[in-house]
Amino acid sequence: MGMKRPQLTLAAPALFAAFVFAAGSQAYARPHWKFAAPLPKAIGEIYGTSVGGKIYVLGGLDNRPGVVRPTGYNWEYDPATDKWTAKKPMPRPAHHIMIAAWHKKIYVFGGFVRPKGLVAWQPINNSWVYDPAANSWKALAPMPTPRGAGEAVALGNEIYVLGGANSNKPGDPGAPIRLGSTDQLVLGTVEAYDPLTNKWQGRTPMPTPRNHFLAAAVGGKIYAVDGRIGTCFVTKSDVIDLVEGYDPKTNRWAFVSRDRIRRGDVVGAAHDGLIYLAGGEFQDWARKMTLWAVETFDPATGVWRTLPHMQIARHGFAAAFVGNQFHVMGGGFQSDGMPRVVVVTATHEVLDLGK
């Protein structure tokens, strides 16, 4: 007598369909990239932050052969309408600026300008605050140290400006730095600005001077991640994978971790207790490349995780969070330093974390 074959009940296909639907929903809920409205213009060396549910992108460098000038753009993006609006431009256009949002306003520090008659980067110490509600700019007390290509981070009632680079000319740190020159200093300098008193104070310098890095505040501390050492020019520098943390309560720095990728010109933001890092660039004698990798770092656990990479590799771009969406905009899709080649994009990608 043969073995009786099991009968398929109607419950089985229903359960299978429910499993497929759940799996599909779960897969769709995972972080994934999508395109949004591009910037008004293809540009690099821009910086982003969010205020009041909108994104602001500032700065920019027109790096066309024979031009090399800062643009001073100020663009507002509204995720609700997927549209960009030009706002009042920077009072003194500069590139490689340092920005931070604090109490619904945007603070902009330093950067480089082009001196008259020279193709060079000149570090400045100007400080400004932009009020999105009034679409107005106001000058603030200048930074004690002129510099560009550093980072600014708001934490508590202060804004910390970290690192960067300036001139190595004795007695004149704001002197022009000719393109390709190594006569410059990479800084570990940390200066704290108090928006309530409009005053600056020096803080303990970073153990590892760097520029073109990422800094973010998580859990009451500031973390400096990756970056360039040597010079601020990618063709005459090296990159690191070092993560160092600063505790404002003790005014002390300490080693924290190492990134899994060595890179400079990395961009990102803090969100929900994690530091998000994206893109960047790397050069050696054999390679000149831009990265599309995206990672998170959890300072509380020391754990690094990989997220889906950007659709377009880029560096020198702007990034900001609105809700659970991570926006990346503009930048260069190939590493810089190639004569007579400009490789910037206006593309705008959004990583939906699916939470």
Contacts in CASP RR format, 6 or more apart in sequence:
PFRMAT RR
TARGET T0000
AUTHOR 0000-0000-0000
METHOD contacts of the structure
MODEL  1
MGMKRPQLTLAAPALFAAFVFAAGSQAYARPHWKFAAPLPKAIGEIYGTS
VGGKIYVLGGLDNRPGVVRPTGYNWEYDPATDKWTAKKPMPRPAHHIMIA
AWHKKIYVFGGFVRPKGLVAWQPINNSWVYDPAANSWKALAPMPTPRGAG
EAVALGNEIYVLGGANSNKPGDPGAPIRLGSTDQLVLGTVEAYDPLTNKW
QGRTPMPTPRNHFLAAAVGGKIYAVDGRIGTCFVTKSDVIDLVEGYDPKT
NRWAFVSRDRIRRGDVVGAAHDGLIYLAGGEFQDWARKMTLWAVETFDPA
TGVWRTLPHMQIARHGFAAAFVGNQFHVMGGGFQSDGMPRVVVVTATHEV
LDLGK
29 354 0 8 1.000
30 354 0 8 1.000
31 307 0 8 1.000
31 308 0 8 1.000
31 351 0 8 1.000
31 352 0 8 1.000
31 353 0 8 1.000
31 354 0 8 1.000
32 308 0 8 1.000
32 351 0 8 1.000
32 352 0 8 1.000
32 354 0 8 1.000
33 308 0 8 1.000
33 310 0 8 1.000
33 311 0 8 1.000
33 349 0 8 1.000
33 350 0 8 1.000
33 351 0 8 1.000
33 352 0 8 1.000
34 349 0 8 1.000
34 350 0 8 1.000
34 352 0 8 1.000
35 311 0 8 1.000
35 347 0 8 1.000
35 348 0 8 1.000
35 349 0 8 1.000
35 350 0 8 1.000
36 79 0 8 1.000
36 82 0 8 1.000
36 327 0 8 1.000
36 348 0 8 1.000
36 349 0 8 1.000
36 350 0 8 1.000
37 77 0 8 1.000
37 82 0 8 1.000
37 83 0 8 1.000
37 84 0 8 1.000
37 348 0 8 1.000
38 329 0 8 1.000
38 330 0 8 1.000
38 346 0 8 1.000
38 347 0 8 1.000
38 348 0 8 1.000
39 57 0 8 1.000
39 75 0 8 1.000
39 84 0 8 1.000
39 329 0 8 1.000
39 330 0 8 1.000
39 346 0 8 1.000
39 347 0 8 1.000
39 348 0 8 1.000
40 73 0 8 1.000
40 75 0 8 1.000
40 84 0 8 1.000
40 86 0 8 1.000
40 346 0 8 1.000
41 73 0 8 1.000
41 346 0 8 1.000
42 330 0 8 1.000
42 344 0 8 1.000
42 345 0 8 1.000
42 346 0 8 1.000
43 60 0 8 1.000
43 61 0 8 1.000
43 62 0 8 1.000
43 71 0 8 1.000
43 73 0 8 1.000
43 330 0 8 1.000
43 331 0 8 1.000
43 344 0 8 1.000
43 346 0 8 1.000
44 60 0 8 1.000
44 61 0 8 1.000
44 63 0 8 1.000
44 316 0 8 1.000
44 317 0 8 1.000
44 330 0 8 1.000
44 331 0 8 1.000
44 332 0 8 1.000
44 344 0 8 1.000
45 59 0 8 1.000
45 60 0 8 1.000
45 61 0 8 1.000
45 63 0 8 1.000
45 95 0 8 1.000
45 96 0 8 1.000
45 316 0 8 1.000
45 331 0 8 1.000
46 57 0 8 1.000
46 58 0 8 1.000
46 59 0 8 1.000
46 60 0 8 1.000
46 73 0 8 1.000
46 316 0 8 1.000
46 317 0 8 1.000
46 318 0 8 1.000
46 329 0 8 1.000
46 330 0 8 1.000
46 331 0 8 1.000
47 57 0 8 1.000
47 58 0 8 1.000
47 59 0 8 1.000
47 97 0 8 1.000
47 98 0 8 1.000
47 99 0 8 1.000
47 318 0 8 1.000
48 55 0 8 1.000
48 56 0 8 1.000
48 57 0 8 1.000
48 58 0 8 1.000
48 99 0 8 1.000
48 318 0 8 1.000
48 319 0 8 1.000
48 320 0 8 1.000
48 329 0 8 1.000
49 55 0 8 1.000
49 56 0 8 1.000
49 99 0 8 1.000
49 100 0 8 1.000
49 101 0 8 1.000
49 106 0 8 1.000
49 320 0 8 1.000
50 56 0 8 1.000
50 101 0 8 1.000
50 320 0 8 1.000
50 321 0 8 1.000
50 322 0 8 1.000
51 101 0 8 1.000
51 104 0 8 1.000
51 105 0 8 1.000
51 106 0 8 1.000
51 132 0 8 1.000
52 104 0 8 1.000
52 132 0 8 1.000
53 79 0 8 1.000
53 322 0 8 1.000
53 323 0 8 1.000
54 76 0 8 1.000
54 77 0 8 1.000
54 78 0 8 1.000
54 79 0 8 1.000
54 132 0 8 1.000
54 322 0 8 1.000
55 76 0 8 1.000
55 77 0 8 1.000
55 79 0 8 1.000
55 318 0 8 1.000
55 320 0 8 1.000
55 322 0 8 1.000
55 327 0 8 1.000
55 329 0 8 1.000
56 74 0 8 1.000
56 75 0 8 1.000
56 76 0 8 1.000
56 77 0 8 1.000
56 87 0 8 1.000
56 106 0 8 1.000
56 130 0 8 1.000
56 132 0 8 1.000
56 320 0 8 1.000
57 73 0 8 1.000
57 74 0 8 1.000
57 75 0 8 1.000
57 77 0 8 1.000
57 318 0 8 1.000
57 329 0 8 1.000
58 72 0 8 1.000
58 73 0 8 1.000
58 74 0 8 1.000
58 75 0 8 1.000
58 90 0 8 1.000
58 97 0 8 1.000
58 99 0 8 1.000
58 106 0 8 1.000
58 108 0 8 1.000
58 130 0 8 1.000
59 70 0 8 1.000
59 71 0 8 1.000
59 72 0 8 1.000
59 73 0 8 1.000
59 74 0 8 1.000
59 90 0 8 1.000
59 93 0 8 1.000
59 94 0 8 1.000
59 95 0 8 1.000
59 97 0 8 1.000
60 70 0 8 1.000
60 71 0 8 1.000
60 72 0 8 1.000
60 73 0 8 1.000
60 95 0 8 1.000
61 68 0 8 1.000
61 69 0 8 1.000
61 70 0 8 1.000
61 71 0 8 1.000
61 95 0 8 1.000
61 96 0 8 1.000
62 68 0 8 1.000
62 69 0 8 1.000
62 70 0 8 1.000
62 71 0 8 1.000
63 336 0 8 1.000
63 342 0 8 1.000
63 344 0 8 1.000
64 342 0 8 1.000
65 339 0 8 1.000
65 340 0 8 1.000
65 342 0 8 1.000
66 119 0 8 1.000
68 114 0 8 1.000
68 119 0 8 1.000
68 179 0 8 1.000
69 93 0 8 1.000
69 114 0 8 1.000
70 93 0 8 1.000
70 94 0 8 1.000
70 95 0 8 1.000
70 112 0 8 1.000
70 113 0 8 1.000
70 114 0 8 1.000
71 93 0 8 1.000
71 95 0 8 1.000
72 89 0 8 1.000
72 90 0 8 1.000
72 93 0 8 1.000
72 94 0 8 1.000
72 95 0 8 1.000
73 86 0 8 1.000
73 89 0 8 1.000
73 90 0 8 1.000
74 86 0 8 1.000
74 87 0 8 1.000
74 88 0 8 1.000
74 89 0 8 1.000
74 90 0 8 1.000
74 130 0 8 1.000
75 84 0 8 1.000
75 85 0 8 1.000
75 86 0 8 1.000
75 87 0 8 1.000
76 84 0 8 1.000
76 85 0 8 1.000
76 86 0 8 1.000
76 87 0 8 1.000
76 132 0 8 1.000
77 83 0 8 1.000
77 84 0 8 1.000
77 85 0 8 1.000
77 327 0 8 1.000
77 329 0 8 1.000
77 348 0 8 1.000
78 85 0 8 1.000
79 322 0 8 1.000
79 325 0 8 1.000
79 327 0 8 1.000
87 132 0 8 1.000
87 135 0 8 1.000
88 130 0 8 1.000
88 135 0 8 1.000
88 136 0 8 1.000
88 137 0 8 1.000
90 97 0 8 1.000
90 108 0 8 1.000
90 128 0 8 1.000
90 137 0 8 1.000
91 128 0 8 1.000
91 137 0 8 1.000
91 139 0 8 1.000
92 113 0 8 1.000
92 124 0 8 1.000
92 126 0 8 1.000
92 128 0 8 1.000
93 113 0 8 1.000
94 110 0 8 1.000
94 111 0 8 1.000
94 112 0 8 1.000
94 113 0 8 1.000
94 124 0 8 1.000
94 126 0 8 1.000
95 111 0 8 1.000
95 112 0 8 1.000
95 121 0 8 1.000
96 111 0 8 1.000
96 112 0 8 1.000
96 121 0 8 1.000
96 148 0 8 1.000
96 149 0 8 1.000
96 150 0 8 1.000
96 232 0 8 1.000
97 108 0 8 1.000
97 109 0 8 1.000
97 110 0 8 1.000
97 111 0 8 1.000
97 148 0 8 1.000
98 108 0 8 1.000
98 109 0 8 1.000
98 110 0 8 1.000
98 111 0 8 1.000
98 148 0 8 1.000
98 150 0 8 1.000
98 151 0 8 1.000
98 152 0 8 1.000
98 161 0 8 1.000
99 106 0 8 1.000
99 107 0 8 1.000
99 108 0 8 1.000
99 109 0 8 1.000
99 152 0 8 1.000
100 106 0 8 1.000
100 107 0 8 1.000
100 152 0 8 1.000
100 153 0 8 1.000
100 154 0 8 1.000
100 159 0 8 1.000
101 107 0 8 1.000
101 154 0 8 1.000
102 154 0 8 1.000
102 159 0 8 1.000
102 195 0 8 1.000
103 195 0 8 1.000
104 132 0 8 1.000
104 133 0 8 1.000
105 129 0 8 1.000
105 130 0 8 1.000
105 131 0 8 1.000
105 132 0 8 1.000
106 129 0 8 1.000
106 130 0 8 1.000
106 132 0 8 1.000
107 127 0 8 1.000
107 128 0 8 1.000
107 129 0 8 1.000
107 130 0 8 1.000
107 140 0 8 1.000
107 152 0 8 1.000
107 154 0 8 1.000
107 159 0 8 1.000
107 193 0 8 1.000
107 195 0 8 1.000
108 127 0 8 1.000
108 128 0 8 1.000
108 129 0 8 1.000
108 130 0 8 1.000
109 126 0 8 1.000
109 127 0 8 1.000
109 128 0 8 1.000
109 143 0 8 1.000
109 152 0 8 1.000
109 159 0 8 1.000
109 161 0 8 1.000
109 193 0 8 1.000
110 123 0 8 1.000
110 124 0 8 1.000
110 125 0 8 1.000
110 126 0 8 1.000
110 127 0 8 1.000
110 143 0 8 1.000
110 146 0 8 1.000
110 147 0 8 1.000
110 148 0 8 1.000
111 123 0 8 1.000
111 124 0 8 1.000
111 147 0 8 1.000
111 148 0 8 1.000
111 149 0 8 1.000
112 121 0 8 1.000
112 122 0 8 1.000
112 123 0 8 1.000
112 124 0 8 1.000
112 148 0 8 1.000
112 149 0 8 1.000
112 177 0 8 1.000
113 121 0 8 1.000
113 122 0 8 1.000
113 124 0 8 1.000
114 120 0 8 1.000
114 121 0 8 1.000
114 122 0 8 1.000
115 122 0 8 1.000
115 176 0 8 1.000
118 176 0 8 1.000
118 178 0 8 1.000
119 178 0 8 1.000
119 179 0 8 1.000
120 176 0 8 1.000
120 177 0 8 1.000
120 178 0 8 1.000
120 179 0 8 1.000
120 181 0 8 1.000
121 176 0 8 1.000
121 177 0 8 1.000
121 179 0 8 1.000
121 232 0 8 1.000
122 167 0 8 1.000
122 174 0 8 1.000
122 175 0 8 1.000
122 176 0 8 1.000
122 177 0 8 1.000
123 146 0 8 1.000
123 147 0 8 1.000
123 148 0 8 1.000
123 165 0 8 1.000
123 166 0 8 1.000
123 167 0 8 1.000
123 173 0 8 1.000
123 174 0 8 1.000
123 177 0 8 1.000
124 146 0 8 1.000
124 148 0 8 1.000
124 174 0 8 1.000
125 142 0 8 1.000
125 143 0 8 1.000
125 144 0 8 1.000
125 145 0 8 1.000
125 146 0 8 1.000
125 147 0 8 1.000
125 174 0 8 1.000
126 139 0 8 1.000
126 142 0 8 1.000
126 143 0 8 1.000
127 139 0 8 1.000
127 140 0 8 1.000
127 141 0 8 1.000
127 142 0 8 1.000
127 143 0 8 1.000
127 193 0 8 1.000
128 137 0 8 1.000
128 138 0 8 1.000
128 139 0 8 1.000
128 140 0 8 1.000
129 137 0 8 1.000
129 138 0 8 1.000
129 140 0 8 1.000
129 195 0 8 1.000
130 136 0 8 1.000
130 137 0 8 1.000
131 137 0 8 1.000
131 138 0 8 1.000
140 193 0 8 1.000
140 198 0 8 1.000
141 193 0 8 1.000
141 198 0 8 1.000
141 199 0 8 1.000
141 200 0 8 1.000
143 161 0 8 1.000
143 191 0 8 1.000
143 193 0 8 1.000
143 200 0 8 1.000
144 191 0 8 1.000
144 200 0 8 1.000
144 202 0 8 1.000
145 166 0 8 1.000
145 173 0 8 1.000
145 187 0 8 1.000
145 189 0 8 1.000
145 191 0 8 1.000
146 166 0 8 1.000
146 173 0 8 1.000
146 174 0 8 1.000
147 161 0 8 1.000
147 163 0 8 1.000
147 164 0 8 1.000
147 165 0 8 1.000
147 166 0 8 1.000
147 173 0 8 1.000
147 187 0 8 1.000
147 189 0 8 1.000
148 164 0 8 1.000
148 165 0 8 1.000
148 166 0 8 1.000
148 211 0 8 1.000
148 232 0 8 1.000
149 164 0 8 1.000
149 165 0 8 1.000
149 211 0 8 1.000
149 212 0 8 1.000
149 228 0 8 1.000
149 232 0 8 1.000
150 161 0 8 1.000
150 162 0 8 1.000
150 163 0 8 1.000
150 164 0 8 1.000
150 165 0 8 1.000
150 187 0 8 1.000
150 211 0 8 1.000
150 212 0 8 1.000
150 213 0 8 1.000
150 215 0 8 1.000
151 161 0 8 1.000
151 162 0 8 1.000
151 163 0 8 1.000
151 164 0 8 1.000
151 213 0 8 1.000
151 214 0 8 1.000
151 215 0 8 1.000
151 224 0 8 1.000
152 159 0 8 1.000
152 160 0 8 1.000
152 161 0 8 1.000
152 162 0 8 1.000
152 215 0 8 1.000
153 159 0 8 1.000
153 160 0 8 1.000
153 162 0 8 1.000
153 215 0 8 1.000
153 216 0 8 1.000
153 217 0 8 1.000
153 222 0 8 1.000
154 160 0 8 1.000
154 217 0 8 1.000
155 217 0 8 1.000
155 220 0 8 1.000
155 222 0 8 1.000
155 248 0 8 1.000
157 194 0 8 1.000
157 195 0 8 1.000
157 196 0 8 1.000
158 192 0 8 1.000
158 193 0 8 1.000
158 194 0 8 1.000
158 195 0 8 1.000
158 248 0 8 1.000
159 192 0 8 1.000
159 193 0 8 1.000
159 195 0 8 1.000
160 190 0 8 1.000
160 191 0 8 1.000
160 192 0 8 1.000
160 193 0 8 1.000
160 203 0 8 1.000
160 215 0 8 1.000
160 222 0 8 1.000
160 246 0 8 1.000
160 248 0 8 1.000
161 190 0 8 1.000
161 191 0 8 1.000
161 192 0 8 1.000
161 193 0 8 1.000
162 188 0 8 1.000
162 189 0 8 1.000
162 190 0 8 1.000
162 206 0 8 1.000
162 215 0 8 1.000
162 222 0 8 1.000
162 224 0 8 1.000
163 186 0 8 1.000
163 187 0 8 1.000
163 188 0 8 1.000
163 189 0 8 1.000
163 190 0 8 1.000
163 206 0 8 1.000
163 209 0 8 1.000
163 210 0 8 1.000
163 211 0 8 1.000
163 213 0 8 1.000
164 186 0 8 1.000
164 187 0 8 1.000
164 188 0 8 1.000
164 189 0 8 1.000
164 209 0 8 1.000
164 210 0 8 1.000
164 211 0 8 1.000
164 212 0 8 1.000
164 232 0 8 1.000
165 177 0 8 1.000
165 184 0 8 1.000
165 185 0 8 1.000
165 186 0 8 1.000
165 187 0 8 1.000
165 211 0 8 1.000
165 231 0 8 1.000
165 232 0 8 1.000
166 173 0 8 1.000
166 174 0 8 1.000
166 177 0 8 1.000
166 184 0 8 1.000
166 185 0 8 1.000
166 187 0 8 1.000
167 173 0 8 1.000
167 174 0 8 1.000
167 175 0 8 1.000
167 176 0 8 1.000
167 177 0 8 1.000
167 183 0 8 1.000
167 184 0 8 1.000
167 185 0 8 1.000
168 183 0 8 1.000
168 184 0 8 1.000
168 185 0 8 1.000
169 175 0 8 1.000
169 183 0 8 1.000
173 185 0 8 1.000
177 183 0 8 1.000
177 184 0 8 1.000
177 232 0 8 1.000
179 233 0 8 1.000
180 231 0 8 1.000
180 233 0 8 1.000
180 235 0 8 1.000
180 236 0 8 1.000
181 231 0 8 1.000
181 233 0 8 1.000
182 230 0 8 1.000
182 231 0 8 1.000
182 236 0 8 1.000
184 231 0 8 1.000
184 232 0 8 1.000
185 209 0 8 1.000
186 209 0 8 1.000
186 210 0 8 1.000
186 211 0 8 1.000
186 228 0 8 1.000
186 229 0 8 1.000
186 230 0 8 1.000
186 231 0 8 1.000
186 232 0 8 1.000
187 205 0 8 1.000
187 209 0 8 1.000
187 211 0 8 1.000
188 205 0 8 1.000
188 206 0 8 1.000
188 208 0 8 1.000
188 209 0 8 1.000
188 210 0 8 1.000
189 205 0 8 1.000
189 206 0 8 1.000
190 202 0 8 1.000
190 203 0 8 1.000
190 204 0 8 1.000
190 205 0 8 1.000
190 206 0 8 1.000
190 246 0 8 1.000
191 200 0 8 1.000
191 201 0 8 1.000
191 202 0 8 1.000
191 203 0 8 1.000
192 200 0 8 1.000
192 201 0 8 1.000
192 202 0 8 1.000
192 203 0 8 1.000
193 199 0 8 1.000
193 200 0 8 1.000
194 200 0 8 1.000
194 201 0 8 1.000
203 246 0 8 1.000
203 248 0 8 1.000
203 251 0 8 1.000
204 246 0 8 1.000
204 251 0 8 1.000
204 252 0 8 1.000
204 253 0 8 1.000
205 253 0 8 1.000
206 224 0 8 1.000
206 244 0 8 1.000
206 246 0 8 1.000
206 253 0 8 1.000
207 244 0 8 1.000
207 253 0 8 1.000
207 255 0 8 1.000
208 224 0 8 1.000
208 229 0 8 1.000
208 240 0 8 1.000
208 242 0 8 1.000
208 244 0 8 1.000
209 229 0 8 1.000
210 224 0 8 1.000
210 226 0 8 1.000
210 227 0 8 1.000
210 228 0 8 1.000
210 229 0 8 1.000
210 240 0 8 1.000
211 227 0 8 1.000
211 228 0 8 1.000
211 229 0 8 1.000
211 232 0 8 1.000
212 227 0 8 1.000
212 228 0 8 1.000
212 232 0 8 1.000
212 234 0 8 1.000
212 264 0 8 1.000
212 265 0 8 1.000
212 266 0 8 1.000
213 224 0 8 1.000
213 225 0 8 1.000
213 226 0 8 1.000
213 227 0 8 1.000
213 228 0 8 1.000
213 264 0 8 1.000
213 266 0 8 1.000
214 224 0 8 1.000
214 225 0 8 1.000
214 226 0 8 1.000
214 227 0 8 1.000
214 266 0 8 1.000
214 267 0 8 1.000
214 268 0 8 1.000
214 275 0 8 1.000
214 277 0 8 1.000
215 222 0 8 1.000
215 223 0 8 1.000
215 224 0 8 1.000
215 225 0 8 1.000
216 222 0 8 1.000
216 223 0 8 1.000
216 225 0 8 1.000
216 268 0 8 1.000
216 269 0 8 1.000
216 270 0 8 1.000
216 275 0 8 1.000
217 223 0 8 1.000
217 270 0 8 1.000
218 270 0 8 1.000
218 273 0 8 1.000
218 274 0 8 1.000
218 275 0 8 1.000
218 299 0 8 1.000
218 300 0 8 1.000
219 273 0 8 1.000
219 299 0 8 1.000
219 300 0 8 1.000
220 247 0 8 1.000
220 248 0 8 1.000
221 245 0 8 1.000
221 246 0 8 1.000
221 247 0 8 1.000
221 248 0 8 1.000
221 299 0 8 1.000
222 245 0 8 1.000
222 246 0 8 1.000
222 248 0 8 1.000
223 243 0 8 1.000
223 244 0 8 1.000
223 245 0 8 1.000
223 246 0 8 1.000
223 256 0 8 1.000
223 275 0 8 1.000
223 297 0 8 1.000
223 299 0 8 1.000
224 243 0 8 1.000
224 244 0 8 1.000
224 245 0 8 1.000
224 246 0 8 1.000
225 242 0 8 1.000
225 243 0 8 1.000
225 259 0 8 1.000
225 266 0 8 1.000
225 275 0 8 1.000
225 277 0 8 1.000
225 297 0 8 1.000
226 239 0 8 1.000
226 240 0 8 1.000
226 241 0 8 1.000
226 242 0 8 1.000
226 243 0 8 1.000
226 259 0 8 1.000
226 261 0 8 1.000
226 262 0 8 1.000
226 263 0 8 1.000
226 264 0 8 1.000
226 266 0 8 1.000
226 277 0 8 1.000
227 239 0 8 1.000
227 240 0 8 1.000
227 263 0 8 1.000
227 264 0 8 1.000
227 265 0 8 1.000
227 266 0 8 1.000
228 234 0 8 1.000
228 237 0 8 1.000
228 238 0 8 1.000
228 239 0 8 1.000
228 240 0 8 1.000
228 264 0 8 1.000
228 265 0 8 1.000
229 237 0 8 1.000
229 238 0 8 1.000
229 239 0 8 1.000
229 240 0 8 1.000
230 236 0 8 1.000
230 237 0 8 1.000
230 238 0 8 1.000
231 237 0 8 1.000
234 264 0 8 1.000
234 265 0 8 1.000
234 281 0 8 1.000
234 283 0 8 1.000
234 335 0 8 1.000
234 336 0 8 1.000
234 337 0 8 1.000
235 283 0 8 1.000
235 336 0 8 1.000
235 337 0 8 1.000
239 262 0 8 1.000
239 263 0 8 1.000
239 264 0 8 1.000
239 282 0 8 1.000
240 262 0 8 1.000
241 258 0 8 1.000
241 259 0 8 1.000
241 260 0 8 1.000
241 261 0 8 1.000
241 262 0 8 1.000
241 263 0 8 1.000
242 255 0 8 1.000
242 258 0 8 1.000
242 259 0 8 1.000
243 255 0 8 1.000
243 256 0 8 1.000
243 257 0 8 1.000
243 258 0 8 1.000
243 259 0 8 1.000
243 297 0 8 1.000
244 253 0 8 1.000
244 254 0 8 1.000
244 255 0 8 1.000
244 256 0 8 1.000
245 253 0 8 1.000
245 254 0 8 1.000
245 255 0 8 1.000
245 256 0 8 1.000
246 252 0 8 1.000
246 253 0 8 1.000
247 253 0 8 1.000
247 254 0 8 1.000
256 299 0 8 1.000
256 302 0 8 1.000
257 297 0 8 1.000
257 302 0 8 1.000
257 304 0 8 1.000
259 277 0 8 1.000
259 295 0 8 1.000
259 297 0 8 1.000
259 304 0 8 1.000
260 295 0 8 1.000
260 304 0 8 1.000
261 291 0 8 1.000
261 293 0 8 1.000
261 295 0 8 1.000
262 282 0 8 1.000
263 279 0 8 1.000
263 280 0 8 1.000
263 281 0 8 1.000
263 282 0 8 1.000
263 291 0 8 1.000
264 280 0 8 1.000
264 281 0 8 1.000
264 282 0 8 1.000
264 315 0 8 1.000
265 279 0 8 1.000
265 280 0 8 1.000
265 281 0 8 1.000
265 315 0 8 1.000
265 316 0 8 1.000
266 277 0 8 1.000
266 278 0 8 1.000
266 279 0 8 1.000
266 280 0 8 1.000
266 315 0 8 1.000
267 277 0 8 1.000
267 278 0 8 1.000
267 279 0 8 1.000
267 280 0 8 1.000
267 315 0 8 1.000
267 316 0 8 1.000
267 317 0 8 1.000
267 318 0 8 1.000
267 319 0 8 1.000
267 328 0 8 1.000
268 275 0 8 1.000
268 276 0 8 1.000
268 277 0 8 1.000
268 278 0 8 1.000
268 319 0 8 1.000
269 275 0 8 1.000
269 276 0 8 1.000
269 319 0 8 1.000
269 320 0 8 1.000
269 321 0 8 1.000
269 326 0 8 1.000
270 276 0 8 1.000
271 321 0 8 1.000
271 324 0 8 1.000
271 326 0 8 1.000
272 324 0 8 1.000
273 298 0 8 1.000
273 299 0 8 1.000
273 300 0 8 1.000
274 296 0 8 1.000
274 297 0 8 1.000
274 298 0 8 1.000
275 296 0 8 1.000
275 297 0 8 1.000
275 298 0 8 1.000
275 299 0 8 1.000
276 294 0 8 1.000
276 295 0 8 1.000
276 296 0 8 1.000
276 307 0 8 1.000
276 319 0 8 1.000
276 321 0 8 1.000
276 326 0 8 1.000
277 294 0 8 1.000
277 295 0 8 1.000
277 296 0 8 1.000
277 297 0 8 1.000
278 293 0 8 1.000
278 294 0 8 1.000
278 295 0 8 1.000
278 310 0 8 1.000
278 319 0 8 1.000
278 326 0 8 1.000
278 328 0 8 1.000
279 290 0 8 1.000
279 291 0 8 1.000
279 292 0 8 1.000
279 293 0 8 1.000
279 294 0 8 1.000
279 310 0 8 1.000
279 313 0 8 1.000
279 314 0 8 1.000
279 315 0 8 1.000
279 317 0 8 1.000
280 290 0 8 1.000
280 291 0 8 1.000
280 314 0 8 1.000
280 315 0 8 1.000
280 316 0 8 1.000
281 289 0 8 1.000
281 290 0 8 1.000
281 291 0 8 1.000
281 315 0 8 1.000
281 335 0 8 1.000
281 336 0 8 1.000
282 289 0 8 1.000
282 291 0 8 1.000
282 335 0 8 1.000
283 289 0 8 1.000
283 335 0 8 1.000
288 334 0 8 1.000
288 335 0 8 1.000
288 337 0 8 1.000
288 338 0 8 1.000
289 313 0 8 1.000
289 334 0 8 1.000
289 335 0 8 1.000
290 313 0 8 1.000
290 314 0 8 1.000
290 315 0 8 1.000
290 332 0 8 1.000
290 333 0 8 1.000
290 334 0 8 1.000
290 335 0 8 1.000
291 313 0 8 1.000
291 315 0 8 1.000
292 309 0 8 1.000
292 310 0 8 1.000
292 311 0 8 1.000
292 312 0 8 1.000
292 313 0 8 1.000
292 314 0 8 1.000
293 306 0 8 1.000
293 309 0 8 1.000
294 306 0 8 1.000
294 307 0 8 1.000
294 308 0 8 1.000
294 309 0 8 1.000
294 310 0 8 1.000
294 351 0 8 1.000
295 304 0 8 1.000
295 305 0 8 1.000
295 306 0 8 1.000
295 307 0 8 1.000
296 304 0 8 1.000
296 305 0 8 1.000
296 307 0 8 1.000
297 303 0 8 1.000
297 304 0 8 1.000
298 304 0 8 1.000
298 305 0 8 1.000
307 351 0 8 1.000
308 351 0 8 1.000
310 328 0 8 1.000
310 349 0 8 1.000
310 351 0 8 1.000
311 349 0 8 1.000
312 333 0 8 1.000
312 345 0 8 1.000
312 347 0 8 1.000
312 349 0 8 1.000
313 333 0 8 1.000
314 328 0 8 1.000
314 330 0 8 1.000
314 331 0 8 1.000
314 332 0 8 1.000
314 333 0 8 1.000
314 345 0 8 1.000
315 331 0 8 1.000
315 332 0 8 1.000
315 335 0 8 1.000
315 336 0 8 1.000
316 330 0 8 1.000
316 331 0 8 1.000
316 332 0 8 1.000
317 328 0 8 1.000
317 329 0 8 1.000
317 330 0 8 1.000
317 331 0 8 1.000
317 332 0 8 1.000
318 327 0 8 1.000
318 328 0 8 1.000
318 329 0 8 1.000
318 330 0 8 1.000
318 331 0 8 1.000
319 326 0 8 1.000
319 327 0 8 1.000
319 328 0 8 1.000
319 329 0 8 1.000
320 326 0 8 1.000
320 327 0 8 1.000
321 327 0 8 1.000
324 352 0 8 1.000
324 353 0 8 1.000
324 354 0 8 1.000
324 355 0 8 1.000
325 350 0 8 1.000
325 351 0 8 1.000
325 352 0 8 1.000
325 353 0 8 1.000
326 350 0 8 1.000
326 351 0 8 1.000
326 353 0 8 1.000
327 348 0 8 1.000
327 349 0 8 1.000
327 350 0 8 1.000
327 351 0 8 1.000
328 348 0 8 1.000
328 349 0 8 1.000
328 350 0 8 1.000
328 351 0 8 1.000
329 346 0 8 1.000
329 347 0 8 1.000
329 348 0 8 1.000
329 349 0 8 1.000
330 344 0 8 1.000
330 345 0 8 1.000
330 346 0 8 1.000
330 347 0 8 1.000
330 348 0 8 1.000
331 344 0 8 1.000
331 345 0 8 1.000
332 343 0 8 1.000
332 344 0 8 1.000
332 345 0 8 1.000
333 343 0 8 1.000
333 344 0 8 1.000
333 345 0 8 1.000
334 341 0 8 1.000
334 343 0 8 1.000
336 343 0 8 1.000
END
